[in-house]
């Protein structure tokens, strides 16, 4: 039996690979659908066959086979990695709560009112950031960007400890360590966001796009923070307003990051539950 694309169904190499019953009976192939809609027996009777966009784009069995191979590879990747991603990303999601608590405890007003609370906040912050880095590092087998984010977070934590230890010493050393912490922390944030959108690419492109968007907004807010510092030397009152707007933006981005992390972790946990 000749297919609508002109191939002999009996000898077609793709028939068994795609479990195809023939396009005249199944009609799933876009080329077959096009032939039916235009009333042709085969592509050969179509006046547009020589420049057909469907045939050129590979909408026939070759494209379907490639699509099937991609889906099979993605499913195999998910079977191997979804359980680990689901559990680790879920832990990262819940780590945001003690991190917020540590930030509140280390506020200048809180630490001044109760130095013990401030010290406890510093210890909690160090513990949470170290655990956060180790969780990311445990995902290096799944995604290199997430693993690199973990390494950078550990480096940032080490620089922070050195900066605290050197607080009573050379101001130049403290300043150098401060800029090192800022630079490494931004790089760690980038690779963490990147890792999230990379594991979602092809699986949930909409959510992957949201992670990319959050990173772009984060870069914009960081640039705005630098602009506020420059503006403070020129127009202090306007710099204060700009800083307030930037801080609100950072708060919004933090909430979005929390929501997207929840959705990402939930996606892998739900997939794991179906195994």
Secondary structure as GFF3:
##gff-version 3
##sequence-region A 1 275
A	DSSP	alpha_helix	14	17	.	.	.	ID=ss1
A	DSSP	alpha_helix	30	38	.	.	.	ID=ss2
A	DSSP	three_ten_helix	43	45	.	.	.	ID=ss3
A	DSSP	three_ten_helix	49	51	.	.	.	ID=ss4
A	DSSP	alpha_helix	53	56	.	.	.	ID=ss5
A	DSSP	alpha_helix	61	105	.	.	.	ID=ss6
A	DSSP	alpha_helix	108	113	.	.	.	ID=ss7
A	DSSP	alpha_helix	115	137	.	.	.	ID=ss8
A	DSSP	alpha_helix	144	165	.	.	.	ID=ss9
A	DSSP	alpha_helix	171	200	.	.	.	ID=ss10
A	DSSP	alpha_helix	205	234	.	.	.	ID=ss11
A	DSSP	alpha_helix	236	273	.	.	.	ID=ss12
###
